[in-house]
């Protein structure tokens, strides 16, 4: 097996998705989650542009009403016609007593008797919306808040209340626009509003991701990704069949064509060539090849169909390989229980296959099950001594376990020594350098980490992920956004299908306030995301950038910068 593989289908150089988000957020001095787009406003720009045009709007997401203490209602005044402010006071009294239907009647009287275009009239509509909100009549809440906003286009409380009503009505795009407006008008200073924005973004992202999963077209990743994925297997029936074909030399059998397409890296031709063979007769290796390429191209239904047939009728070696890949696919489909069953079935067929433990170890590492990951990687190494990827992943899992789970500094330091020995033993293994560099980054040894990433680039110059890590290191150590952007653009030029690079540069463009550019990068990354969770995150980032751009343009506001 070669030493240039990456860490497999489920990971980018053993960096979990959340680990990457955290490091990027730290590098950008931004808050995690929604803060990667809805970030805290610079302390020098805290002035709220709308404060002069509203009254007591600082209560944010509460159910409160607008109260003007200069106007009050008393029973003695009830004999003469009431002014609009007195009707409002009467409504406030009923609202506080929990008599929301009465409050609605009184606020309606205030609306009817008030000036048609007054700012007070906007308050009456907003207060009546608050009463409708208590009665869970969200359609009426939207209607009244819209009236209030038409009278005061910077009415923070009305935007937020309408946004929450839209959320209840499952109109998430409209909810996001209103909550984004609130965030901008508040200068991103209200943590309660940011929390609501986070929730709406996540829910909308999940909705968009679920739709994308059912409608997306097959899309192969880059040739480098495909090559690296296959290199993560030490016992590969497909590569064995390719080698047998090359040794024979004639290339005349029908099943030779897809195998030779694969060998020549004519990856776009692999699935059509497999189809030609399988239309004539069954061949489990060719079906495994097609299933694998269907999985890589995100045709998940087709991949499952092929793997299911192989698990039922394939030869033992092919069956085990299909189970490993189906197990990884189950994680992508958020079915972790089925994934574990597939690994267990593979072990029952051939418990001495190192690939089973290696790939299960990757998933355990991804899901932060450190003890299980360490056990699996150890088993893989025991079964295949010349398995450098599994060995260095074990070291990485060891470090994470001792440093973050156990807090054992001595054991963590021993792991660092083992990394150095691994680099000497496997001088051409990219993972030795890249994973050790990530560990050194965690321990703030940035100069050493940078040297190791660059050394890894010399071994594998087509690896765009390494440039992303260098870009993040530049941000973290020097705060150099321009250098980071240059490295990321180089990564995208090297591999236009590097989702890791596209997402990261899109996030940086947000921090620069160049939202249009960020949307373009997120839009390019979405078809490349390997799981529904990654899709949801990307849609959240993109939707937030789109909403901020739209709101800022509509209201003539400036999106804050770091």
Buried (B, 14 or more C-beta within 10 A) or exposed (E): BEBBBBBBBBBBBBBBBEBBBEBBBEBBEBBEBBBBBBBBBEEEEEEBBBBEBBBEBEBBBEEBBBBBEEBBBEEEBEEEEBBBBBBBBBBBBBBEEEBBEBBBBBBBBBBEBBEEEEBBBBBBBBBBBBBBBBEEBBEBBBBBBEBBBEBBBBBBBBBBBBBBBBBBBEBBBBBBBBBBBBBBBBBBEBEEBBEBBBBBBBBBBBBBBBEBBEEBEBEBBBBBBBBBBBBBBBBBBBBEBBEEBEEEEEEEEEBBBBBBBBBEEEBEBBBEBBEEBBEEEEBBBBBBBBBBBBBBBBBBEBBBBBBEBBBEEBEEBBBBBBBBBBBBBBBBBEBEEBBBBBBEBBBEBBEEBBBBBBBBBBBBBBBBBBEBBBBBBBBBBEBBEEBBBBBBBBBBBBBBBBBEEEEEEEBBEEBBEBBEEBBEEBEEBBBBBBBBBBBBBBBEBBEEBBBBBEBBBEBBEBBBBBBBBBBBBBBBBEEBBEBBBBBBBBBBEBBEBBBBBBBBBBBBBBBBBBBEBBBBBBBBBBBBBBBBBBBBBBBBBBBBBBBBBBBBEEBEBEBBEB
